[in-house]
């Protein structure tokens, strides 16, 4: 059987449009395709591959647990899940953990918990959920409606109700919507899909204060920002603002599917037996790999290294921009970086992505106007510099044809 890009069109639902390049193996921050062409990975599987490809600690955890126990129903617990939950509790504000398989599932659990808490403690009137325009929280019908991009939620019939959207970094817009009927405010502590937008300190502190004033829960979606991505273990730590519920996935498993919702004992009691569940959530194989990923990232040297690598990335991008003048702004935190295209190159993010791929570099976009970078947290400096040389060649091909 010939396994190529054409086979995708024959057998796969067409909701994706993948590159013609099919990677077959990876090591560290480099990947090789079917023709043994080498690519440098600045995409990280969209902020998932926090330790690159085939990191020895993750490979060992997978092999070791793979020979012991893969799956149990939630009628039983297991050691890897308990160890990982303990580490998450010990290293965050949280006291209780719920495991799922993805960011969307973790967010679904967070939203259901918030609604159940509000119903049981305050009554049916307290049901409003507020999130932010351009926010992204997953693709289930509940999470995609809470997400602030109508293009993703339109066209599927009636949407879940009592959901409103304020403007990110605009406290007045939230103040106009929030009331004692608000059950929760959900936000990313750095918007990812919406354009790599950092919150101002005034804004994030103001959101927390408004939630406190109206007795609403603050939910931080840290699916993309969590597990070291911003240079803190979780982004809320660098902001000095603690949520009531936090969701984490992507980098938590270093490439293996796992998600988690973290919260307090007081809130967790509202998800009593039978109120929510996940067949695969907390399975031993995922939790063993995630424990290895979490342990590796949760190291001062790694987290400090992320901040140092951020500067190398931004300086390299600035140097390219000084030469070619294609970006209006380079923003983001840690190793979640966005290069915003200026007026002359509006809407051409995908062109930059394709040009980079042609030079042997994997990048991302965040919308049509932003080139996004989310590499391994431990990417060697030599790979950053080589990748940036390739990116400069890609920019040159676009600017000079």
C-alpha positions as CSV (number, residue, x, y, z in Angstrom):
1,X,0.0,0.0,0.0
2,X,1.3,3.4,-0.9
3,X,1.0,5.7,2.1
4,X,1.1,9.3,0.9
5,X,-0.7,12.6,1.1
6,X,-3.2,11.4,-1.6
7,X,-4.3,8.6,0.7
8,X,-5.4,11.2,3.2
9,X,-7.9,12.6,0.6
10,X,-9.2,9.1,-0.1
11,X,-9.8,7.9,3.5
12,X,-9.9,10.9,5.9
13,X,-12.7,13.3,6.7
14,X,-11.7,16.6,5.0
15,X,-11.8,18.8,8.1
16,X,-8.0,19.0,8.0
17,X,-5.7,20.1,5.2
18,X,-2.4,18.7,6.2
19,X,1.0,19.4,4.6
20,X,2.2,17.1,1.8
21,X,5.2,16.3,4.1
22,X,4.6,13.2,6.2
23,X,7.1,12.9,9.1
24,X,8.0,9.4,10.0
25,X,10.5,9.8,12.9
26,X,11.8,12.5,15.3
27,X,14.6,13.0,17.8
28,X,14.8,16.1,20.0
29,X,13.8,19.1,17.9
30,X,14.4,17.6,14.6
31,X,12.0,15.4,12.4
32,X,12.6,13.4,9.2
33,X,10.0,12.8,6.5
34,X,9.4,9.8,4.2
35,X,12.2,10.9,1.9
36,X,14.6,11.4,4.9
37,X,14.5,15.2,4.6
38,X,15.3,16.8,7.9
39,X,13.0,19.5,9.5
40,X,13.6,21.6,12.5
41,X,10.5,21.7,14.7
42,X,9.4,25.1,16.0
43,X,5.8,23.9,16.1
44,X,5.9,21.4,18.9
45,X,2.7,19.7,17.8
46,X,1.0,23.0,18.8
47,X,2.6,23.4,22.2
48,X,2.3,19.7,23.0
49,X,5.8,18.2,22.5
50,X,7.3,20.1,25.5
51,X,10.4,17.8,25.5
52,X,10.7,17.4,21.8
53,X,10.5,14.0,20.1
54,X,11.4,10.7,21.7
55,X,12.7,12.1,24.9
56,X,14.5,9.3,26.8
57,X,12.4,9.8,30.0
58,X,9.1,9.6,28.1
59,X,10.2,6.6,26.0
60,X,11.3,4.8,29.2
61,X,8.1,5.5,31.0
62,X,6.0,4.4,28.0
63,X,8.0,1.1,27.6
64,X,8.1,0.4,31.3
65,X,4.4,1.0,31.9
66,X,3.5,-0.7,28.6
67,X,4.7,-3.9,30.0
68,X,2.7,-3.6,33.2
69,X,-0.8,-2.2,32.8
70,X,-2.5,-0.1,30.1
71,X,-6.1,0.4,31.1
72,X,-8.5,-0.1,33.9
73,X,-12.0,1.2,34.2
74,X,-12.6,3.9,36.7
75,X,-14.2,1.2,39.0
76,X,-10.5,1.0,40.0
77,X,-7.8,3.5,40.5
78,X,-4.1,3.0,39.6
79,X,-0.7,4.0,40.9
80,X,0.5,6.2,38.0
81,X,-2.7,8.3,38.2
82,X,-2.4,8.7,42.0
83,X,1.3,9.7,41.7
84,X,0.6,12.2,39.0
85,X,-2.4,13.7,40.9
86,X,-0.3,14.0,44.0
87,X,2.4,15.9,42.1
88,X,-0.1,18.2,40.5
89,X,-1.6,19.0,43.9
90,X,1.7,19.5,45.6
91,X,3.0,21.9,43.0
92,X,-0.1,24.1,42.4
93,X,-2.9,25.8,44.3
94,X,-5.1,22.7,43.7
95,X,-6.3,20.1,46.2
96,X,-8.2,17.8,43.8
97,X,-7.6,16.5,40.3
98,X,-9.9,15.1,37.6
99,X,-8.2,13.3,34.6
100,X,-9.5,13.4,31.0
101,X,-7.8,12.9,27.6
102,X,-7.6,16.3,26.1
103,X,-7.9,20.0,26.7
104,X,-11.5,20.2,25.5
105,X,-12.5,17.4,27.8
106,X,-10.8,19.1,30.7
107,X,-12.6,22.4,29.9
108,X,-15.9,20.6,29.6
109,X,-15.4,19.2,33.1
110,X,-14.5,22.6,34.4
111,X,-17.6,24.2,32.9
112,X,-19.9,21.4,34.1
113,X,-18.4,21.7,37.6
114,X,-18.9,25.5,37.7
115,X,-22.6,25.1,36.6
116,X,-23.2,22.3,39.1
117,X,-21.6,24.3,41.9
118,X,-23.7,27.3,41.1
119,X,-26.9,25.3,40.9
120,X,-26.4,23.5,44.2
121,X,-25.0,26.4,46.2
122,X,-26.9,29.4,44.7
123,X,-29.8,28.2,42.6
124,X,-30.8,28.1,38.9
125,X,-30.5,31.9,38.3
126,X,-26.7,31.7,38.6
127,X,-25.9,30.1,35.3
128,X,-24.2,32.7,33.1
129,X,-20.7,31.9,31.8
130,X,-18.5,34.7,30.5
131,X,-15.5,34.2,28.3
132,X,-13.5,36.4,25.9
133,X,-13.7,37.1,22.2
134,X,-11.0,35.3,20.2
135,X,-10.6,32.9,23.1
136,X,-10.3,29.2,22.3
137,X,-11.4,26.4,24.7
138,X,-11.8,23.3,22.6
139,X,-14.2,21.8,20.0
140,X,-16.9,20.1,22.0
141,X,-20.2,21.9,21.5
142,X,-20.1,23.4,25.0
143,X,-16.4,24.5,24.8
144,X,-16.6,25.8,21.3
145,X,-19.6,27.9,22.2
146,X,-17.7,29.3,25.3
147,X,-14.8,29.9,22.9
148,X,-15.0,33.4,21.5
149,X,-14.7,32.6,17.7
150,X,-18.2,32.2,16.2
151,X,-16.7,30.7,13.0
152,X,-15.9,27.6,15.0
153,X,-19.4,27.3,16.6
154,X,-21.7,28.5,13.9
155,X,-23.5,26.0,11.7
156,X,-24.3,23.2,14.1
157,X,-27.7,24.2,15.3
158,X,-28.9,25.8,18.6
159,X,-26.0,26.6,20.9
160,X,-25.8,26.0,24.7
161,X,-27.3,29.1,26.4
162,X,-26.3,31.7,29.0
163,X,-22.8,32.2,27.5
164,X,-21.5,35.7,26.8
165,X,-18.3,37.1,25.5
166,X,-16.3,40.2,26.8
167,X,-13.2,41.7,25.2
168,X,-9.8,40.5,26.3
169,X,-7.7,43.1,28.1
170,X,-10.9,45.3,28.4
171,X,-12.0,45.2,32.0
172,X,-15.0,47.6,31.3
173,X,-16.4,45.1,28.8
174,X,-16.4,42.4,31.5
175,X,-17.8,44.7,34.1
176,X,-20.7,45.5,31.8
177,X,-21.6,41.8,31.5
178,X,-20.9,40.3,34.9
179,X,-23.5,40.2,37.7
180,X,-24.6,38.0,40.6
181,X,-26.1,35.7,38.0
182,X,-22.6,34.9,36.7
183,X,-21.5,31.4,37.5
184,X,-18.0,31.6,36.1
185,X,-15.5,33.5,34.0
186,X,-13.3,31.4,31.8
187,X,-10.1,32.8,30.3
188,X,-6.7,31.9,28.9
189,X,-3.9,33.6,31.0
190,X,-2.3,34.2,27.5
191,X,-4.6,33.9,24.5
192,X,-3.1,31.3,22.1
193,X,-5.3,30.7,19.1
194,X,-6.6,34.3,19.4
195,X,-3.2,35.8,18.5
196,X,-0.6,35.2,21.3
197,X,-2.1,38.0,23.4
198,X,-0.7,38.5,27.0
199,X,-3.0,40.0,29.6
200,X,-2.1,43.2,31.3
201,X,-1.5,42.8,35.0
202,X,-4.3,45.3,35.7
203,X,-6.7,43.2,33.5
204,X,-6.0,39.8,35.1
205,X,-6.1,41.2,38.6
206,X,-9.4,43.0,37.7
207,X,-11.0,39.9,36.4
208,X,-10.2,38.1,39.7
209,X,-11.6,41.0,41.7
210,X,-14.8,41.1,39.6
211,X,-15.2,37.3,40.1
212,X,-14.8,37.8,43.9
213,X,-17.2,40.7,43.9
214,X,-20.0,38.7,42.2
215,X,-19.1,35.3,43.8
216,X,-18.3,33.8,40.4
217,X,-15.6,31.2,39.8
218,X,-12.5,32.1,37.8
219,X,-11.5,29.3,35.4
220,X,-8.0,29.5,33.8
221,X,-7.6,27.5,30.6
222,X,-3.9,26.6,30.8
223,X,-4.1,23.9,28.1
224,X,-1.6,25.8,25.9
225,X,0.2,27.9,28.6
226,X,0.7,25.1,31.2
227,X,3.6,22.8,32.1
228,X,6.4,25.3,31.6
229,X,5.4,26.9,28.3
230,X,5.6,30.5,29.7
231,X,8.6,29.9,31.9
232,X,6.5,29.2,35.0
233,X,5.2,25.8,35.7
234,X,1.7,27.3,35.1
235,X,1.1,30.8,33.8
236,X,-1.0,31.9,36.7
237,X,2.1,31.7,38.9
238,X,3.8,34.4,36.9
239,X,0.8,36.6,37.0
240,X,0.2,36.2,40.8
241,X,-3.5,35.6,40.3
242,X,-4.9,32.2,41.4
243,X,-8.0,30.7,39.7
244,X,-10.6,28.5,41.3
245,X,-10.3,25.9,38.5
246,X,-7.4,25.3,36.2
247,X,-7.3,23.1,33.1
248,X,-4.2,21.5,31.7
249,X,-3.4,19.2,28.7
250,X,-1.2,19.5,25.7
251,X,2.3,19.5,27.2
252,X,1.1,17.6,30.3
253,X,1.7,14.3,28.4
254,X,4.5,15.5,26.2
255,X,2.7,14.1,23.2
256,X,0.7,11.3,24.8
257,X,-3.1,12.2,25.1
258,X,-4.0,13.3,28.7
259,X,-5.8,16.3,30.3
260,X,-6.6,17.3,33.8
261,X,-8.9,19.7,35.7
262,X,-7.5,21.0,38.9
263,X,-9.6,22.6,41.7
264,X,-10.2,22.9,45.4
265,X,-11.7,20.4,47.7
266,X,-14.7,22.7,48.4
267,X,-15.6,22.9,44.7
268,X,-14.7,19.3,43.8
269,X,-17.3,17.9,46.2
270,X,-20.0,19.0,43.7
271,X,-18.7,16.4,41.2
272,X,-19.9,13.6,43.3
273,X,-20.2,10.0,42.2
274,X,-21.9,9.6,38.8
275,X,-22.0,13.3,37.9
276,X,-19.1,13.2,35.3
277,X,-16.7,10.6,33.9
278,X,-14.3,9.6,31.2
279,X,-13.6,6.0,30.0
280,X,-9.9,6.6,29.3
281,X,-9.3,9.5,31.7
282,X,-6.6,8.7,34.2
283,X,-5.5,5.5,32.5
284,X,-2.1,4.1,33.7
285,X,-0.3,4.4,30.4
286,X,-1.1,8.1,29.9
287,X,-0.4,9.0,33.6
288,X,2.9,7.2,33.6
289,X,4.1,9.2,30.6
290,X,2.7,12.4,31.9
291,X,4.4,11.9,35.3
292,X,7.8,11.6,33.5
293,X,7.0,14.7,31.4
294,X,5.9,16.7,34.5
295,X,8.9,15.7,36.5
296,X,11.3,16.6,33.7
297,X,9.7,20.0,33.1
298,X,9.2,20.9,36.8
299,X,12.9,21.7,37.3
300,X,14.2,25.2,37.9
301,X,16.9,24.7,35.3
302,X,14.3,23.8,32.6
303,X,12.0,26.7,33.5
304,X,14.8,29.2,33.7
305,X,16.0,27.9,30.4
306,X,12.6,28.6,28.8
307,X,13.0,32.3,29.7
308,X,16.5,32.4,28.3
309,X,15.4,30.7,25.0
310,X,12.5,33.2,24.8
311,X,15.1,36.0,24.5
312,X,17.1,34.1,21.8
313,X,13.9,33.6,19.8
314,X,12.8,37.2,20.1
315,X,16.2,38.6,19.3
316,X,16.5,36.4,16.2
317,X,13.1,37.4,15.0
318,X,13.8,41.1,15.6
319,X,17.0,40.8,13.6
320,X,15.1,39.2,10.7
321,X,12.5,42.0,11.0
322,X,15.2,44.7,11.0
323,X,16.4,43.4,7.7
324,X,13.0,42.6,6.0
325,X,10.4,44.7,7.8
326,X,7.5,42.1,7.7
327,X,6.3,42.2,11.4
328,X,4.6,44.9,13.3
329,X,5.1,43.3,16.6
330,X,6.8,40.2,18.2
331,X,4.9,39.2,21.3
332,X,4.2,36.3,23.7
333,X,5.8,34.9,26.8
334,X,8.3,32.0,27.3
335,X,8.2,29.7,24.3
336,X,4.8,30.7,23.0
337,X,5.7,33.5,20.6
338,X,3.8,35.3,17.9
339,X,5.2,37.4,15.1
340,X,2.5,39.7,13.9
341,X,2.5,40.5,10.2
342,X,2.4,44.2,9.3
343,X,0.0,45.9,7.0
344,X,1.9,45.0,3.8
345,X,1.7,41.2,4.6
346,X,-1.9,41.0,6.1
347,X,-3.6,37.6,5.7
348,X,-0.4,35.9,4.5
349,X,0.4,33.8,7.7
350,X,-0.1,30.6,5.8
351,X,2.4,31.7,3.1
352,X,5.1,32.2,5.7
353,X,4.3,28.8,7.2
354,X,4.6,27.1,3.7
355,X,7.7,29.0,2.8
356,X,9.3,27.9,6.1
357,X,8.3,24.3,5.5
358,X,10.0,24.5,2.1
359,X,13.2,25.6,3.9
360,X,13.0,22.7,6.3
361,X,11.3,24.4,9.3
362,X,8.0,23.6,11.0
363,X,6.1,26.6,12.3
364,X,2.5,27.5,13.1
365,X,0.0,30.3,12.6
366,X,-2.5,31.9,14.9
367,X,-5.1,33.2,12.6
368,X,-4.2,34.7,9.2
369,X,-1.8,37.4,10.4
370,X,0.4,35.8,13.0
371,X,3.3,33.3,12.7
372,X,3.4,31.3,15.9
373,X,6.3,29.4,17.5
374,X,5.8,26.8,20.2
375,X,9.0,24.6,20.2
376,X,10.3,22.1,22.7
377,X,11.0,23.8,26.0
378,X,14.5,22.2,25.9
379,X,15.3,23.0,22.3
380,X,19.1,23.4,22.0
381,X,20.4,26.9,21.1
382,X,22.1,25.4,18.0
383,X,18.6,24.3,16.7
384,X,17.1,27.7,17.4
385,X,19.8,29.5,15.4
386,X,19.7,27.0,12.6
387,X,15.9,27.2,12.5
388,X,16.1,31.0,12.4
389,X,18.5,30.8,9.5
390,X,15.9,28.7,7.7
391,X,13.2,31.1,8.7
392,X,15.1,34.1,7.3
393,X,15.5,32.3,4.0
394,X,11.7,31.7,4.0
395,X,11.0,35.4,4.7
396,X,13.5,36.3,1.9
397,X,11.6,34.2,-0.6
398,X,8.3,36.0,0.3
399,X,9.8,39.5,0.3
400,X,11.9,39.1,-2.8
401,X,9.9,36.6,-4.6
